[in-house]
Amino acid sequence: MNTIPDPAGTQAATSPAATSKDGAADPATTIRRVSGTELLTTANPLWAYAFSSSPVPDEQVERQRAELESGEADDSRVNLVAFGGDEAEAVVAGISMRHNVRGTVFPMVGISGVATHPKARRRGHVRTLLTQMHEEMRDSGHVLSTLYPFRQSFYERFGYVGFPKPRSIRLEARGLERMLRVEVPGEVSVHRIGEVFDDYYALLETLLRERHGFSIFTRAGTVEVAKENKHWIVLARHEGEVVGALLYRTNGFGNELQGRQLLTRGPIGRTLLLQWLARHHDQYSSFTFELPPDERPDLWYVDLAYDDETKVSGPNHSAPMGRVLSVPGLAGIATGAARATVEVVDDPFVAGTWTLDGRGGTLEVTPGSAGGNGSGGTARLTSHGLAALVYGVIDPAELTLQGYGTVDAETAQALRTIFPPAAPYLFSGF
């Protein structure tokens, strides 16, 4: 899915020492956008040094040059580079994406490829680059931002709050054949992904509209999986509509069938996909795939045997994070019927006093405090606290314990009604 092929390179990561103690950038630093073949001598070497094997062989550089010169590069990316004189010292990439928050799809920027050369660390480059990226993307209409951190506390400084990690499951083959006895309306078909990419991307579009936290790249940013054509895909259909999909590869008789995300729109799609896996129960020892964080495989069927192999550990197994870039931009999301006033502090993008009114079923945002809000007072929140409420990942009563704000009991109940608990599933890796 990502245009950067190295899995380690999909992490939004940098050294713990990437920011100076006072947060100030070197006065000699210049920041500008970089694209095209200039990436070969600026951003790409930094990414290679930070995330993959380096130095990069000359023939690989030439392949990258050919791709860039062909105009096939994904134009949804913004690359900001910090220069010390003429030398590139740090880089941040922003990927323009779409992202569902409580049923409404917003423009979102995915932060990726954050890297600083070791000799240029502790000069405030990352703070400067991220602040400029956030500002530019907010001003171009991006309401939210997400990333995969090398360490959550580092990006907490920039207003990000943690999401639940998607579940990594190893489903054992034994007992799975019982799924074949279930009568399910629908059918499955199996293809190389390059043959049915349009159907796959259409399913992603549908899930984007239906699932909280879901995100997808542009079509150009997604199609690489079809060009590589390295995966099988099984599509589940019900009444002619795609209701589930699983990309996978096989690893030899008696080994595992290695899947990516098990994508379903409900129990019919999930059961059809499980039946497809069940047809391989004498061929493979186990089946691995990713599930949304709120999925409950232990309730799929009796005698199911699986291991939850979800790992949360920096820098390569981080749970995602997200933040809000514009409070007025959130207007229209589905809410509960209550109203509250919040004061957001210590953030260059969302600071201020805001009245959040969900009494009509969708969020209305008004700058300032509205009288008679029925919340008992004004909650004082950090930007992380605001993001935690919007995404539904932390209860208002816990904000003080996390250091994300102070909320009295009555206002906490109002905020809990406006923003019920939810489990965002970011899906896209970058």
C-alpha positions in Angstrom: 0.0 0.0 0.0 2.8 2.4 0.8 5.0 3.9 -1.9 8.1 3.3 0.3 8.8 -0.5 -0.1 10.9 -1.1 3.1 8.6 -1.9 6.0 11.0 -0.2 8.4 10.8 2.9 6.3 7.0 3.2 6.8 7.6 4.3 10.4 7.4 8.0 11.2 10.6 7.8 13.2 13.6 9.8 14.2 16.3 9.7 16.9 15.2 10.5 20.5 17.8 13.2 20.2 16.3 14.8 17.1 15.0 17.9 18.9 17.1 20.5 20.7 16.4 21.0 24.4 15.0 24.5 23.8 13.1 23.4 20.7 14.7 26.1 18.6 15.9 25.4 15.1 19.4 26.3 14.0 19.1 29.9 12.6 21.1 28.9 9.5 18.5 26.3 8.6 16.3 26.7 5.5 13.1 24.6 4.9 11.7 23.9 1.5 9.7 21.4 -0.5 11.6 18.9 -2.6 10.3 16.7 -5.4 11.3 14.9 -8.6 14.9 13.9 -9.1 16.1 16.3 -6.4 14.9 13.7 -4.0 17.8 11.5 -5.0 20.4 13.8 -3.4 18.3 15.2 -0.5 15.5 13.1 1.1 16.3 9.7 -0.3 19.8 9.4 1.2 18.4 10.4 4.6 15.6 7.9 4.4 18.0 5.2 3.3 20.4 5.9 6.2 17.5 6.0 8.7 15.3 3.1 7.6 17.0 0.7 5.2 20.4 -0.6 4.0 22.8 2.1 3.0 24.8 3.3 1.1 22.3 2.6 -1.7 23.8 0.8 -4.7 24.3 2.9 -7.8 22.0 0.7 -9.8 19.2 1.2 -7.3 19.6 5.0 -7.5 19.3 4.8 -11.2 16.1 2.8 -11.0 14.8 5.5 -8.6 15.9 8.1 -11.1 14.1 6.4 -14.0 10.9 6.2 -11.9 11.0 9.8 -10.9 11.8 11.0 -14.5 8.9 8.9 -15.8 6.4 11.0 -13.8 5.0 7.9 -12.1 5.8 9.0 -8.6 2.8 9.5 -6.3 1.9 13.2 -6.3 -0.1 13.0 -3.0 3.2 13.3 -1.1 4.7 16.6 0.2 8.4 16.3 1.2 9.8 19.1 3.4 13.6 19.1 3.8 15.7 21.1 6.2 19.0 22.3 4.8 22.1 23.4 6.6 23.6 25.5 3.8 23.4 23.3 0.7 23.3 20.0 2.6 20.1 18.2 3.4 20.0 17.4 7.2 16.4 16.4 7.9 13.2 15.4 6.2 9.5 14.9 6.8 7.0 13.5 4.3 3.3 14.3 4.5 0.9 12.0 2.5 -2.5 13.4 1.6 -5.1 10.8 2.5 -8.8 10.4 3.4 -9.8 9.4 6.9 -13.1 8.5 8.6 -13.9 10.1 12.0 -17.3 9.0 13.5 -18.8 8.5 10.0 -17.5 11.6 8.3 -14.6 11.4 5.8 -12.0 14.2 6.1 -8.8 15.1 4.3 -6.0 13.8 6.6 -2.2 14.0 6.3 -0.2 10.9 7.2 3.2 11.8 8.6 6.0 9.5 7.4 9.7 9.3 6.8 10.7 11.6 9.6 14.5 11.4 9.6 17.5 13.5 10.8 21.1 12.8 9.9 23.0 12.0 13.1 25.4 14.9 12.8 22.4 17.3 12.6 20.5 16.1 15.6 19.5 18.3 18.6 19.1 21.3 16.4 15.2 21.4 16.4 14.9 20.3 12.8 12.0 17.9 13.5 10.0 20.4 15.4 10.4 23.0 12.7 9.6 20.5 9.9 6.5 19.1 11.7 5.2 22.5 12.6 5.5 23.7 9.0 4.0 20.5 7.6 1.1 20.7 10.0 0.5 24.3 9.1 0.7 23.8 5.3 -1.5 20.8 5.3 -4.1 22.4 7.6 -4.2 25.5 5.4 -4.8 23.2 2.4 -7.8 21.7 4.1 -6.4 18.7 6.0 -8.4 18.5 9.3 -6.4 15.7 11.0 -3.0 14.0 11.0 -1.9 10.5 11.9 1.4 8.7 12.1 3.2 5.5 13.3 5.7 6.7 15.9 9.1 5.2 16.8 8.2 6.2 20.4 4.8 7.6 21.4 6.1 10.0 24.0 8.2 11.8 21.3 5.1 12.5 19.1 3.0 13.3 22.2 4.9 16.5 22.3 3.3 17.4 19.0 -0.2 16.9 20.0 -0.7 13.2 19.0 -2.7 10.6 21.1 -2.3 6.9 20.8 -4.8 4.6 19.0 -5.4 0.9 19.8 -3.1 -1.4 17.9 -4.7 -3.6 15.2 -4.7 -7.3 16.2 -2.2 -9.7 14.6 -3.8 -13.2 14.6 -2.5 -16.7 14.0 -5.5 -18.9 13.4 -4.8 -22.6 13.7 -6.0 -25.0 11.0 -7.4 -27.6 13.3 -11.1 -27.2 13.9 -11.5 -24.6 11.1 -13.1 -27.2 8.8 -16.3 -26.9 10.8 -16.9 -23.6 9.1 -17.6 -25.5 5.9 -20.8 -26.9 7.4 -22.4 -23.4 7.6 -24.8 -22.3 4.9 -23.9 -18.8 4.0 -25.6 -16.8 1.2 -22.9 -15.6 -1.1 -19.8 -16.8 -2.9 -16.0 -16.4 -3.1 -13.6 -16.0 -5.9 -9.8 -16.0 -5.9 -7.5 -13.9 -8.2 -4.1 -12.3 -8.5 -4.5 -8.8 -7.1 -3.5 -7.2 -10.4 -6.6 -8.7 -12.1 -9.2 -7.3 -9.7 -7.6 -4.1 -8.2 -10.7 -2.1 -9.1 -12.9 -4.3 -7.0 -10.4 -4.2 -4.1 -10.1 -0.4 -4.2 -13.9 -0.1 -4.4 -14.1 -2.1 -1.2 -11.6 0.2 0.5 -13.7 3.2 -0.6 -16.8 1.5 1.0 -15.0 0.7 4.2 -13.7 4.3 4.4 -17.3 5.5 4.5 -18.4 2.9 7.1 -15.6 2.4 9.6 -14.4 4.9 12.2 -10.7 5.7 11.9 -10.3 4.0 8.5 -7.9 5.7 6.1 -6.9 5.1 2.5 -4.3 6.5 0.1 -5.2 8.0 -3.3 -5.6 5.4 -6.0 -2.2 6.3 -7.4 -0.7 5.7 -3.9 -2.5 2.3 -3.6 -2.0 0.8 -7.1 1.6 -0.3 -6.4 0.2 -3.5 -4.8 -1.4 -4.3 -8.2 1.7 -3.4 -10.2 3.8 -5.8 -8.0 1.1 -8.4 -8.3 2.6 -10.5 -5.6 -0.5 -11.5 -3.7 -3.6 -13.7 -4.1 -6.8 -12.0 -3.2 -10.0 -13.8 -2.2 -13.2 -11.7 -2.7 -16.4 -12.5 -0.8 -19.6 -11.4 -2.5 -23.2 -11.3 -1.2 -26.0 -10.4 -3.6 -23.4 -9.3 -6.2 -21.7 -6.9 -3.8 -18.1 -7.3 -2.4 -18.4 -7.7 1.4 -15.0 -9.0 2.2 -11.4 -9.5 1.0 -8.1 -11.0 2.1 -4.8 -10.5 0.3 -2.4 -13.4 1.0 0.6 -15.4 0.0 1.4 -19.1 0.5 4.6 -20.3 2.0 4.8 -24.0 1.1 3.0 -27.1 2.1 2.6 -27.5 5.9 3.7 -24.0 6.6 1.5 -20.9 7.1 -0.8 -19.0 4.8 0.3 -15.4 5.3 -2.5 -12.9 5.0 -2.6 -9.2 5.2 -5.8 -7.5 6.6 -9.0 -9.5 6.9 -11.4 -6.9 5.5 -15.1 -7.5 6.0 -18.3 -5.4 6.1 -20.0 -7.8 8.5 -20.5 -11.4 9.5 -21.5 -12.8 6.1 -18.2 -11.5 4.5 -16.2 -12.8 7.4 -17.8 -16.2 7.3 -17.2 -16.5 3.6 -13.6 -15.7 4.0 -13.2 -18.2 6.9 -14.8 -20.9 4.7 -12.2 -20.2 2.0 -9.4 -20.6 4.6 -11.1 -23.8 5.9 -10.7 -25.3 2.4 -6.9 -25.2 3.1 -7.0 -26.8 6.5 -5.1 -29.9 5.4 -2.6 -27.9 3.4 -1.4 -25.3 5.9 -0.6 -25.3 9.6 -2.0 -21.9 10.3 -3.3 -18.6 8.8 -2.0 -15.2 9.8 -3.7 -11.9 9.2 -4.5 -8.5 10.8 -7.9 -7.6 12.4 -9.4 -4.3 13.5 -8.6 -3.6 17.2 -12.2 -4.2 18.3 -12.7 -7.5 16.5 -13.4 -10.6 18.7 -12.2 -13.8 17.0 -12.9 -15.8 20.2 -16.6 -15.4 19.4 -16.5 -16.4 15.8 -17.2 -20.1 16.4 -16.8 -22.6 19.2 -13.5 -24.5 19.6 -11.7 -21.9 17.6 -7.9 -22.0 18.2 -5.8 -18.9 17.7 -2.9 -17.0 19.1 -3.1 -13.2 19.4 0.4 -12.2 18.4 -0.2 -8.4 18.6 3.1 -6.7 19.5 3.5 -3.1 20.7 7.1 -2.1 20.8 9.2 0.7 19.3 10.5 1.4 16.9 9.1 -1.2 14.4 5.9 -2.3 16.1 4.2 0.9 17.2 0.5 1.6 17.6 -0.6 4.5 15.5 -1.4 8.0 16.8 -3.5 10.9 15.6 -4.2 14.6 16.3 -6.6 17.3 15.3 -5.4 20.2 13.1 -8.6 22.2 12.9 -11.4 22.3 15.5 -13.9 24.1 13.2 -13.1 21.5 10.5 -14.7 18.8 12.7 -18.1 20.3 12.3 -20.6 17.7 11.1 -19.3 14.5 12.7 -21.9 12.3 14.4 -22.3 13.0 18.1 -24.4 12.4 21.1 -27.0 15.0 22.3 -25.1 17.2 24.7 -23.1 20.5 24.8 -19.8 21.4 26.5 -17.2 24.1 26.4 -13.5 23.2 26.2 -10.4 25.3 26.4 -7.5 23.9 24.5 -4.1 25.1 25.6 -0.5 24.9 24.4 -1.0 24.2 20.8 -0.4 26.4 17.7 -3.3 24.9 15.7 -6.2 24.1 18.0 -5.7 26.4 21.0 -8.6 28.4 22.1 -12.0 28.1 23.8 -14.6 26.1 21.8 -18.2 25.3 22.4 -19.0 21.8 21.1 -22.7 21.3 20.6 -24.0 17.8 19.6 -27.6 18.3 20.6 -28.7 18.1 16.9 -27.0 14.8 16.4 -24.0 16.3 14.6 -21.2 18.5 15.9 -21.5 22.2 15.8 -18.4 24.2 16.7 -18.5 27.8 18.0 -15.4 29.8 19.1 -15.7 31.0 22.6 -17.9 29.9 25.6 -21.7 29.7 25.2 -23.8 30.6 28.2 -26.0 27.9 29.7 -24.1 25.0 28.2 -25.3 22.6 30.8 -21.8 21.2 31.4 -21.0 22.7 34.8 -17.9 24.5 33.6 -15.2 24.6 31.0 -12.9 21.6 30.5 -9.2 22.6 30.1 -7.6 20.2 27.6 -4.3 19.8 25.9 -4.4 19.0 22.1 -3.9 15.4 23.0 -6.9 15.5 25.3 -9.0 16.9 22.5 -7.8 14.3 20.0 -8.5 11.5 22.6 -12.1 12.6 22.9 -12.7 13.1 19.2 -11.3 9.6 18.4 -13.0 8.0 21.5 -9.8 6.4 22.8 -9.8 7.8 26.4 -12.7 8.5 28.7 -13.0 12.1 29.9 -12.5 11.0 33.5 -9.1 9.6 32.6 -7.7 12.8 31.0 -6.3 14.1 34.2 -4.6 10.8 34.9 -2.9 11.0 31.5 -1.9 14.6 32.0 -4.2 15.6 29.1 -6.4 18.1 31.0 -8.8 18.8 33.8 -12.5 18.1 33.6 -15.1 18.3 36.3 -17.6 15.4 36.6 -20.6 17.2 35.0 -18.5 18.3 32.0 -17.0 14.9 31.7 -20.4 13.4 31.4 -21.4 15.9 28.7 -18.2 15.2 26.7 -18.7 11.4 27.2 -22.2 11.9 25.6 -20.9 14.0 22.7 -18.0 11.6 22.0 -18.9 8.1 23.0 -16.0 5.5 23.3 -14.8 4.2 19.9 -12.0 2.1 18.5 -10.4 3.8 15.4 -8.9 1.4 12.9 -6.4 3.3 10.8 -5.7 0.4 8.3 -3.3 2.1 6.0 0.4 1.7 6.8 2.9 4.4 6.0 
